[in-house]
Amino acid sequence: MKLNLKEMIGEDCLAPTDGDRIYSIIHPELLADRQVTLDFTAVRVVVSLFLNQAIGKLYADVPPERIRANMTVVGLNDPGKFALRRVVDNSKNYYADKNYRAAIDRSIDTLEA
């Protein structure tokens, strides 16, 4: 399956709701061990908030090895690549280590109070 993000979302991938939409499409594909390509060609802006919802949440229940083997990202500009690396690294840590996850959640709760 190949998803053209420019056609689906537009030139700017900003909204978490758009990320949720992409997640809902790719999550079952990866769980079924099927190939997914995310094509960001002609997308101008991609932010972490979008990527957290679209890709970061995958690490909650899809093994990183399966994501790496079955998901390809193409056409992403340099700032988008940087954001994606951060999202992937943070998500792996967050979902792999319950102590790390608890510390992050406590920090967020403190900020929201």
N, CA, C and O atoms as CSV, one atom per row, in Angstrom:
chain,resi,resn,atom,element,x,y,z
A,1,MET,N,N,0.847,-1.172,0.000
A,1,MET,CA,C,0.000,0.000,0.000
A,1,MET,C,C,0.894,1.237,0.000
A,1,MET,O,O,1.866,1.317,0.751
A,2,LYS,N,N,0.551,2.189,-0.847
A,2,LYS,CA,C,1.275,3.455,-0.892
A,2,LYS,C,C,0.297,4.589,-0.624
A,2,LYS,O,O,-0.739,4.700,-1.279
A,3,LEU,N,N,0.641,5.436,0.353
A,3,LEU,CA,C,-0.189,6.577,0.701
A,3,LEU,C,C,0.515,7.855,0.274
A,3,LEU,O,O,1.646,8.116,0.683
A,4,ASN,N,N,-0.153,8.644,-0.542
A,4,ASN,CA,C,0.380,9.925,-0.972
A,4,ASN,C,C,-0.158,10.977,-0.008
A,4,ASN,O,O,-1.326,11.359,-0.080
A,5,LEU,N,N,0.717,11.449,0.908
A,5,LEU,CA,C,0.290,12.373,1.946
A,5,LEU,C,C,-0.151,13.720,1.390
A,5,LEU,O,O,-1.046,14.351,1.953
A,6,LYS,N,N,0.448,14.168,0.311
A,6,LYS,CA,C,0.058,15.442,-0.319
A,6,LYS,C,C,-1.391,15.360,-0.773
A,6,LYS,O,O,-2.160,16.299,-0.567
A,7,GLU,N,N,-1.771,14.248,-1.389
A,7,GLU,CA,C,-3.142,14.077,-1.851
A,7,GLU,C,C,-4.118,13.897,-0.692
A,7,GLU,O,O,-5.236,14.412,-0.725
A,8,MET,N,N,-3.690,13.167,0.326
A,8,MET,CA,C,-4.580,12.843,1.436
A,8,MET,C,C,-4.737,13.982,2.439
A,8,MET,O,O,-5.834,14.227,2.941
A,9,ILE,N,N,-3.630,14.681,2.729
A,9,ILE,CA,C,-3.624,15.691,3.792
A,9,ILE,C,C,-3.454,17.100,3.226
A,9,ILE,O,O,-4.139,18.030,3.651
A,10,GLY,N,N,-2.546,17.255,2.273
A,10,GLY,CA,C,-2.239,18.566,1.716
A,10,GLY,C,C,-0.761,18.864,1.867
A,10,GLY,O,O,0.026,17.983,2.213
A,11,GLU,N,N,-0.384,20.108,1.607
A,11,GLU,CA,C,1.024,20.500,1.649
A,11,GLU,C,C,1.587,20.585,3.058
A,11,GLU,O,O,2.804,20.548,3.237
A,12,ASP,N,N,0.733,20.697,4.051
A,12,ASP,CA,C,1.171,20.845,5.436
A,12,ASP,C,C,0.554,19.751,6.297
A,12,ASP,O,O,-0.666,19.674,6.441
A,13,CYS,N,N,1.401,18.914,6.862
A,13,CYS,CA,C,0.953,17.848,7.764
A,13,CYS,C,C,1.156,18.353,9.184
A,13,CYS,O,O,2.230,18.199,9.766
A,14,LEU,N,N,0.112,18.956,9.730
A,14,LEU,CA,C,0.198,19.638,11.012
A,14,LEU,C,C,-0.734,19.060,12.077
A,14,LEU,O,O,-0.340,18.916,13.234
A,15,ALA,N,N,-1.938,18.736,11.699
A,15,ALA,CA,C,-2.983,18.430,12.670
A,15,ALA,C,C,-2.885,17.008,13.209
A,15,ALA,O,O,-2.668,16.061,12.453
A,16,PRO,N,N,-3.046,16.867,14.521
A,16,PRO,CA,C,-3.046,15.516,15.094
A,16,PRO,C,C,-4.190,14.663,14.566
A,16,PRO,O,O,-4.053,13.443,14.474
A,17,THR,N,N,-5.311,15.275,14.220
A,17,THR,CA,C,-6.431,14.494,13.677
A,17,THR,C,C,-6.066,13.880,12.325
A,17,THR,O,O,-6.495,12.772,12.003
A,18,ASP,N,N,-5.269,14.609,11.536
A,18,ASP,CA,C,-4.799,14.042,10.269
A,18,ASP,C,C,-3.828,12.892,10.537
A,18,ASP,O,O,-3.846,11.881,9.835
A,19,GLY,N,N,-2.988,13.050,11.547
A,19,GLY,CA,C,-2.084,11.965,11.931
A,19,GLY,C,C,-2.851,10.732,12.375
A,19,GLY,O,O,-2.478,9.607,12.042
A,20,ASP,N,N,-3.931,10.947,13.133
A,20,ASP,CA,C,-4.779,9.826,13.562
A,20,ASP,C,C,-5.368,9.097,12.363
A,20,ASP,O,O,-5.465,7.869,12.353
A,21,ARG,N,N,-5.759,9.863,11.359
A,21,ARG,CA,C,-6.340,9.258,10.146
A,21,ARG,C,C,-5.321,8.356,9.453
A,21,ARG,O,O,-5.653,7.249,9.029
A,22,ILE,N,N,-4.085,8.831,9.340
A,22,ILE,CA,C,-3.033,8.026,8.714
A,22,ILE,C,C,-2.741,6.796,9.560
A,22,ILE,O,O,-2.598,5.693,9.033
A,23,TYR,N,N,-2.653,6.987,10.864
A,23,TYR,CA,C,-2.428,5.861,11.782
A,23,TYR,C,C,-3.498,4.782,11.588
A,23,TYR,O,O,-3.176,3.596,11.521
A,24,SER,N,N,-4.755,5.186,11.500
A,24,SER,CA,C,-5.842,4.203,11.387
A,24,SER,C,C,-5.754,3.393,10.094
A,24,SER,O,O,-6.299,2.292,10.007
A,25,ILE,N,N,-5.078,3.934,9.105
A,25,ILE,CA,C,-4.892,3.202,7.848
A,25,ILE,C,C,-3.687,2.275,7.928
A,25,ILE,O,O,-3.766,1.118,7.515
A,26,ILE,N,N,-2.571,2.776,8.457
A,26,ILE,CA,C,-1.331,1.983,8.406
A,26,ILE,C,C,-1.211,0.979,9.550
A,26,ILE,O,O,-0.557,-0.052,9.392
A,27,HIS,N,N,-1.822,1.256,10.689
A,27,HIS,CA,C,-1.700,0.360,11.840
A,27,HIS,C,C,-2.138,-1.074,11.520
A,27,HIS,O,O,-1.372,-2.005,11.770
A,28,PRO,N,N,-3.346,-1.282,10.973
A,28,PRO,CA,C,-3.744,-2.669,10.675
A,28,PRO,C,C,-2.867,-3.324,9.609
A,28,PRO,O,O,-2.665,-4.538,9.630
A,29,GLU,N,N,-2.352,-2.532,8.688
A,29,GLU,CA,C,-1.470,-3.089,7.646
A,29,GLU,C,C,-0.183,-3.631,8.272
A,29,GLU,O,O,0.270,-4.724,7.932
A,30,LEU,N,N,0.392,-2.866,9.176
A,30,LEU,CA,C,1.630,-3.307,9.823
A,30,LEU,C,C,1.384,-4.490,10.748
A,30,LEU,O,O,2.211,-5.399,10.821
A,31,LEU,N,N,0.262,-4.491,11.454
A,31,LEU,CA,C,-0.063,-5.637,12.306
A,31,LEU,C,C,-0.205,-6.911,11.476
A,31,LEU,O,O,0.108,-8.006,11.942
A,32,ALA,N,N,-0.683,-6.753,10.238
A,32,ALA,CA,C,-0.850,-7.897,9.336
A,32,ALA,C,C,0.431,-8.214,8.566
A,32,ALA,O,O,0.443,-9.090,7.701
A,33,ASP,N,N,1.508,-7.494,8.887
A,33,ASP,CA,C,2.822,-7.735,8.268
A,33,ASP,C,C,2.821,-7.417,6.771
A,33,ASP,O,O,3.480,-8.092,5.980
A,34,ARG,N,N,2.060,-6.364,6.393
A,34,ARG,CA,C,2.015,-5.933,5.004
A,34,ARG,C,C,2.829,-4.652,4.820
A,34,ARG,O,O,3.010,-3.879,5.761
A,35,GLN,N,N,3.308,-4.441,3.614
A,35,GLN,CA,C,4.145,-3.291,3.274
A,35,GLN,C,C,3.318,-2.011,3.166
A,35,GLN,O,O,2.219,-2.005,2.611
A,36,VAL,N,N,3.879,-0.924,3.713
A,36,VAL,CA,C,3.255,0.395,3.642
A,36,VAL,C,C,4.336,1.395,3.248
A,36,VAL,O,O,5.432,1.391,3.807
A,37,THR,N,N,4.017,2.251,2.283
A,37,THR,CA,C,4.909,3.353,1.911
A,37,THR,C,C,4.168,4.651,2.157
A,37,THR,O,O,3.050,4.850,1.682
A,38,LEU,N,N,4.815,5.533,2.913
A,38,LEU,CA,C,4.289,6.875,3.138
A,38,LEU,C,C,5.071,7.817,2.234
A,38,LEU,O,O,6.279,7.983,2.401
A,39,ASP,N,N,4.392,8.428,1.287
A,39,ASP,CA,C,5.043,9.310,0.316
A,39,ASP,C,C,4.739,10.763,0.664
A,39,ASP,O,O,3.605,11.224,0.540
A,40,PHE,N,N,5.788,11.480,1.107
A,40,PHE,CA,C,5.670,12.876,1.498
A,40,PHE,C,C,6.097,13.830,0.380
A,40,PHE,O,O,6.287,15.020,0.630
A,41,THR,N,N,6.248,13.333,-0.829
A,41,THR,CA,C,6.650,14.182,-1.952
A,41,THR,C,C,5.683,15.358,-2.078
A,41,THR,O,O,4.466,15.172,-2.069
A,42,ALA,N,N,6.232,16.573,-2.194
A,42,ALA,CA,C,5.494,17.830,-2.347
A,42,ALA,C,C,4.814,18.304,-1.062
A,42,ALA,O,O,4.054,19.273,-1.089
A,43,VAL,N,N,5.079,17.629,0.065
A,43,VAL,CA,C,4.600,18.130,1.358
A,43,VAL,C,C,5.635,19.128,1.857
A,43,VAL,O,O,6.821,18.806,1.934
A,44,ARG,N,N,5.196,20.338,2.197
A,44,ARG,CA,C,6.118,21.396,2.617
A,44,ARG,C,C,6.513,21.286,4.077
A,44,ARG,O,O,7.691,21.398,4.418
A,45,VAL,N,N,5.523,21.064,4.946
A,45,VAL,CA,C,5.755,21.097,6.387
A,45,VAL,C,C,5.194,19.829,7.027
A,45,VAL,O,O,4.058,19.431,6.771
A,46,VAL,N,N,6.019,19.212,7.862
A,46,VAL,CA,C,5.599,18.050,8.641
A,46,VAL,C,C,6.051,18.310,10.072
A,46,VAL,O,O,7.241,18.506,10.318
A,47,VAL,N,N,5.118,18.313,11.014
A,47,VAL,CA,C,5.478,18.612,12.399
A,47,VAL,C,C,5.377,17.365,13.273
A,47,VAL,O,O,4.707,16.390,12.932
A,48,SER,N,N,6.064,17.432,14.407
A,48,SER,CA,C,6.107,16.302,15.332
A,48,SER,C,C,4.726,15.891,15.818
A,48,SER,O,O,4.464,14.701,15.989
A,49,LEU,N,N,3.846,16.846,16.041
A,49,LEU,CA,C,2.510,16.529,16.522
A,49,LEU,C,C,1.789,15.588,15.555
A,49,LEU,O,O,1.158,14.620,15.979
A,50,PHE,N,N,1.883,15.872,14.271
A,50,PHE,CA,C,1.312,14.992,13.249
A,50,PHE,C,C,2.004,13.632,13.265
A,50,PHE,O,O,1.342,12.594,13.262
A,51,LEU,N,N,3.340,13.639,13.283
A,51,LEU,CA,C,4.108,12.385,13.236
A,51,LEU,C,C,3.893,11.527,14.472
A,51,LEU,O,O,3.874,10.301,14.372
A,52,ASN,N,N,3.730,12.144,15.629
A,52,ASN,CA,C,3.451,11.373,16.848
A,52,ASN,C,C,2.166,10.572,16.698
A,52,ASN,O,O,2.098,9.406,17.086
A,53,GLN,N,N,1.151,11.208,16.132
A,53,GLN,CA,C,-0.128,10.524,15.971
A,53,GLN,C,C,-0.100,9.503,14.843
A,53,GLN,O,O,-0.682,8.425,14.966
A,54,ALA,N,N,0.567,9.832,13.753
A,54,ALA,CA,C,0.581,8.946,12.586
A,54,ALA,C,C,1.532,7.772,12.764
A,54,ALA,O,O,1.211,6.649,12.374
A,55,ILE,N,N,2.702,8.021,13.350
A,55,ILE,CA,C,3.759,7.003,13.397
A,55,ILE,C,C,4.170,6.641,14.818
A,55,ILE,O,O,4.363,5.464,15.124
A,56,GLY,N,N,4.304,7.621,15.674
A,56,GLY,CA,C,4.775,7.355,17.036
A,56,GLY,C,C,3.921,6.348,17.782
A,56,GLY,O,O,4.449,5.485,18.483
A,57,LYS,N,N,2.610,6.448,17.640
A,57,LYS,CA,C,1.700,5.533,18.346
A,57,LYS,C,C,1.847,4.083,17.891
A,57,LYS,O,O,1.456,3.164,18.610
A,58,LEU,N,N,2.404,3.878,16.712
A,58,LEU,CA,C,2.575,2.506,16.221
A,58,LEU,C,C,3.414,1.671,17.178
A,58,LEU,O,O,3.202,0.467,17.315
A,59,TYR,N,N,4.374,2.325,17.844
A,59,TYR,CA,C,5.314,1.615,18.711
A,59,TYR,C,C,4.670,1.087,19.983
A,59,TYR,O,O,5.311,0.352,20.733
A,60,ALA,N,N,3.418,1.444,20.243
A,60,ALA,CA,C,2.715,0.929,21.413
A,60,ALA,C,C,2.478,-0.576,21.296
A,60,ALA,O,O,2.553,-1.297,22.291
A,61,ASP,N,N,2.191,-1.054,20.071
A,61,ASP,CA,C,1.879,-2.481,19.947
A,61,ASP,C,C,2.393,-3.146,18.669
A,61,ASP,O,O,2.078,-4.306,18.405
A,62,VAL,N,N,3.176,-2.420,17.883
A,62,VAL,CA,C,3.814,-3.015,16.708
A,62,VAL,C,C,5.318,-3.050,16.996
A,62,VAL,O,O,5.918,-2.007,17.255
A,63,PRO,N,N,5.924,-4.222,16.955
A,63,PRO,CA,C,7.359,-4.303,17.247
A,63,PRO,C,C,8.182,-3.419,16.294
A,63,PRO,O,O,7.907,-3.369,15.095
A,64,PRO,N,N,9.187,-2.727,16.835
A,64,PRO,CA,C,10.014,-1.851,15.992
A,64,PRO,C,C,10.587,-2.561,14.765
A,64,PRO,O,O,10.708,-1.961,13.697
A,65,GLU,N,N,10.936,-3.830,14.920
A,65,GLU,CA,C,11.497,-4.589,13.793
A,65,GLU,C,C,10.476,-4.725,12.666
A,65,GLU,O,O,10.829,-4.662,11.489
A,66,ARG,N,N,9.218,-4.910,13.032
A,66,ARG,CA,C,8.161,-5.037,12.020
A,66,ARG,C,C,7.922,-3.706,11.322
A,66,ARG,O,O,7.707,-3.660,10.111
A,67,ILE,N,N,7.960,-2.623,12.092
A,67,ILE,CA,C,7.796,-1.301,11.488
A,67,ILE,C,C,8.934,-1.045,10.506
A,67,ILE,O,O,8.708,-0.626,9.371
A,68,ARG,N,N,10.154,-1.300,10.956
A,68,ARG,CA,C,11.332,-1.068,10.110
A,68,ARG,C,C,11.276,-1.920,8.837
A,68,ARG,O,O,11.641,-1.448,7.760
A,69,ALA,N,N,10.828,-3.153,8.954
A,69,ALA,CA,C,10.797,-4.061,7.805
A,69,ALA,C,C,9.663,-3.745,6.822
A,69,ALA,O,O,9.792,-4.000,5.625
A,70,ASN,N,N,8.565,-3.197,7.321
A,70,ASN,CA,C,7.369,-3.065,6.487
A,70,ASN,C,C,6.942,-1.642,6.149
A,70,ASN,O,O,6.050,-1.451,5.322
A,71,MET,N,N,7.556,-0.648,6.767
A,71,MET,CA,C,7.156,0.721,6.471
A,71,MET,C,C,8.314,1.480,5.835
A,71,MET,O,O,9.438,1.469,6.336
A,72,THR,N,N,8.014,2.134,4.728
A,72,THR,CA,C,8.992,2.956,4.016
A,72,THR,C,C,8.458,4.374,3.958
A,72,THR,O,O,7.276,4.599,3.701
A,73,VAL,N,N,9.349,5.328,4.202
A,73,VAL,CA,C,8.994,6.743,4.099
A,73,VAL,C,C,9.832,7.331,2.977
A,73,VAL,O,O,11.057,7.206,2.980
A,74,VAL,N,N,9.173,7.975,2.015
A,74,VAL,CA,C,9.874,8.588,0.886
A,74,VAL,C,C,9.426,10.039,0.732
A,74,VAL,O,O,8.337,10.423,1.158
A,75,GLY,N,N,10.303,10.837,0.106
A,75,GLY,CA,C,9.957,12.207,-0.245
A,75,GLY,C,C,9.913,13.185,0.911
A,75,GLY,O,O,9.422,14.301,0.745
A,76,LEU,N,N,10.406,12.804,2.069
A,76,LEU,CA,C,10.364,13.675,3.237
A,76,LEU,C,C,11.528,14.659,3.189
A,76,LEU,O,O,12.672,14.258,2.973
A,77,ASN,N,N,11.244,15.942,3.388
A,77,ASN,CA,C,12.310,16.948,3.366
A,77,ASN,C,C,13.181,16.831,4.632
A,77,ASN,O,O,12.834,16.110,5.567
A,78,ASP,N,N,14.304,17.541,4.645
A,78,ASP,CA,C,15.262,17.406,5.752
A,78,ASP,C,C,14.670,17.749,7.121
A,78,ASP,O,O,14.884,16.993,8.069
A,79,PRO,N,N,13.934,18.860,7.266
A,79,PRO,CA,C,13.329,19.106,8.583
A,79,PRO,C,C,12.342,18.001,8.988
A,79,PRO,O,O,12.250,17.650,10.164
A,80,GLY,N,N,11.617,17.464,8.026
A,80,GLY,CA,C,10.704,16.365,8.306
A,80,GLY,C,C,11.439,15.111,8.739
A,80,GLY,O,O,10.989,14.401,9.637
A,81,LYS,N,N,12.580,14.836,8.096
A,81,LYS,CA,C,13.395,13.678,8.488
A,81,LYS,C,C,13.883,13.822,9.921
A,81,LYS,O,O,13.867,12.865,10.695
A,82,PHE,N,N,14.317,15.028,10.263
A,82,PHE,CA,C,14.780,15.294,11.625
A,82,PHE,C,C,13.647,15.052,12.624
A,82,PHE,O,O,13.843,14.385,13.640
A,83,ALA,N,N,12.466,15.595,12.333
A,83,ALA,CA,C,11.311,15.414,13.214
A,83,ALA,C,C,10.938,13.944,13.331
A,83,ALA,O,O,10.621,13.472,14.423
A,84,LEU,N,N,10.971,13.215,12.222
A,84,LEU,CA,C,10.629,11.798,12.240
A,84,LEU,C,C,11.613,11.010,13.099
A,84,LEU,O,O,11.201,10.136,13.863
A,85,ARG,N,N,12.907,11.306,12.985
A,85,ARG,CA,C,13.903,10.603,13.810
A,85,ARG,C,C,13.629,10.811,15.302
A,85,ARG,O,O,13.699,9.874,16.098
A,86,ARG,N,N,13.318,12.053,15.661
A,86,ARG,CA,C,13.025,12.356,17.067
A,86,ARG,C,C,11.766,11.633,17.533
A,86,ARG,O,O,11.741,11.071,18.628
A,87,VAL,N,N,10.736,11.644,16.718
A,87,VAL,CA,C,9.490,10.974,17.077
A,87,VAL,C,C,9.722,9.481,17.257
A,87,VAL,O,O,9.247,8.898,18.231
A,88,VAL,N,N,10.441,8.856,16.340
A,88,VAL,CA,C,10.700,7.419,16.426
A,88,VAL,C,C,11.529,7.100,17.667
A,88,VAL,O,O,11.190,6.184,18.416
A,89,ASP,N,N,12.603,7.839,17.891
A,89,ASP,CA,C,13.446,7.593,19.070
A,89,ASP,C,C,12.651,7.765,20.358
A,89,ASP,O,O,12.723,6.919,21.249
A,90,ASN,N,N,11.897,8.849,20.462
A,90,ASN,CA,C,11.105,9.097,21.668
A,90,ASN,C,C,10.030,8.036,21.862
A,90,ASN,O,O,9.794,7.587,22.984
A,91,SER,N,N,9.383,7.635,20.783
A,91,SER,CA,C,8.323,6.626,20.883
A,91,SER,C,C,8.878,5.275,21.303
A,91,SER,O,O,8.290,4.591,22.141
A,92,LYS,N,N,10.002,4.892,20.726
A,92,LYS,CA,C,10.621,3.618,21.124
A,92,LYS,C,C,10.912,3.620,22.619
A,92,LYS,O,O,10.596,2.659,23.321
A,93,ASN,N,N,11.512,4.696,23.100
A,93,ASN,CA,C,11.822,4.796,24.530
A,93,ASN,C,C,10.568,4.804,25.376
A,93,ASN,O,O,10.494,4.109,26.390
A,94,TYR,N,N,9.591,5.576,24.975
A,94,TYR,CA,C,8.355,5.725,25.735
A,94,TYR,C,C,7.627,4.390,25.894
A,94,TYR,O,O,7.213,4.030,26.996
A,95,TYR,N,N,7.477,3.672,24.808
A,95,TYR,CA,C,6.705,2.431,24.867
A,95,TYR,C,C,7.512,1.225,25.348
A,95,TYR,O,O,6.924,0.231,25.773
A,96,ALA,N,N,8.826,1.289,25.291
A,96,ALA,CA,C,9.652,0.147,25.699
A,96,ALA,C,C,9.956,0.128,27.189
A,96,ALA,O,O,10.240,-0.933,27.746
A,97,ASP,N,N,9.903,1.274,27.837
A,97,ASP,CA,C,10.342,1.372,29.230
A,97,ASP,C,C,9.232,1.983,30.080
A,97,ASP,O,O,8.961,3.181,29.998
A,98,LYS,N,N,8.596,1.147,30.894
A,98,LYS,CA,C,7.464,1.647,31.679
A,98,LYS,C,C,7.882,2.713,32.691
A,98,LYS,O,O,7.079,3.591,33.006
A,99,ASN,N,N,9.105,2.667,33.209
A,99,ASN,CA,C,9.573,3.697,34.134
A,99,ASN,C,C,9.753,5.037,33.416
A,99,ASN,O,O,9.385,6.091,33.936
A,100,TYR,N,N,10.323,4.974,32.218
A,100,TYR,CA,C,10.483,6.180,31.396
A,100,TYR,C,C,9.108,6.763,31.073
A,100,TYR,O,O,8.902,7.973,31.165
A,101,ARG,N,N,8.172,5.896,30.696
A,101,ARG,CA,C,6.815,6.320,30.352
A,101,ARG,C,C,6.151,6.991,31.558
A,101,ARG,O,O,5.508,8.031,31.414
A,102,ALA,N,N,6.305,6.402,32.739
A,102,ALA,CA,C,5.708,6.975,33.949
A,102,ALA,C,C,6.318,8.341,34.260
A,102,ALA,O,O,5.604,9.263,34.654
A,103,ALA,N,N,7.628,8.475,34.085
A,103,ALA,CA,C,8.291,9.757,34.347
A,103,ALA,C,C,7.794,10.827,33.383
A,103,ALA,O,O,7.527,11.957,33.790
A,104,ILE,N,N,7.671,10.476,32.115
A,104,ILE,CA,C,7.174,11.429,31.117
A,104,ILE,C,C,5.732,11.819,31.439
A,104,ILE,O,O,5.380,12.998,31.406
A,105,ASP,N,N,4.906,10.829,31.748
A,105,ASP,CA,C,3.503,11.109,32.062
A,105,ASP,C,C,3.381,12.008,33.294
A,105,ASP,O,O,2.547,12.914,33.317
A,106,ARG,N,N,4.207,11.764,34.320
A,106,ARG,CA,C,4.192,12.631,35.503
A,106,ARG,C,C,4.590,14.060,35.142
A,106,ARG,O,O,3.992,15.020,35.628
A,107,SER,N,N,5.599,14.192,34.289
A,107,SER,CA,C,6.043,15.523,33.866
A,107,SER,C,C,4.940,16.261,33.136
A,107,SER,O,O,4.729,17.453,33.361
A,108,ILE,N,N,4.246,15.568,32.272
A,108,ILE,CA,C,3.154,16.191,31.519
A,108,ILE,C,C,2.024,16.572,32.449
A,108,ILE,O,O,1.449,17.652,32.316
A,109,ASP,N,N,1.693,15.689,33.403
A,109,ASP,CA,C,0.647,15.987,34.365
A,109,ASP,C,C,0.994,17.233,35.180
A,109,ASP,O,O,0.121,18.051,35.471
A,110,THR,N,N,2.266,17.374,35.545
A,110,THR,CA,C,2.719,18.531,36.314
A,110,THR,C,C,2.572,19.801,35.489
A,110,THR,O,O,2.155,20.831,36.018
A,111,LEU,N,N,2.905,19.747,34.206
A,111,LEU,CA,C,2.791,20.913,33.337
A,111,LEU,C,C,1.332,21.337,33.140
A,111,LEU,O,O,1.032,22.525,33.026
A,112,GLU,N,N,0.438,20.357,33.104
A,112,GLU,CA,C,-0.974,20.651,32.871
A,112,GLU,C,C,-1.678,21.155,34.116
A,112,GLU,O,O,-2.747,21.756,34.016
A,113,ALA,N,N,-1.103,20.924,35.284
A,113,ALA,CA,C,-1.759,21.317,36.544
A,113,ALA,C,C,-1.714,22.805,36.771
A,113,ALA,O,O,-2.221,23.290,37.783
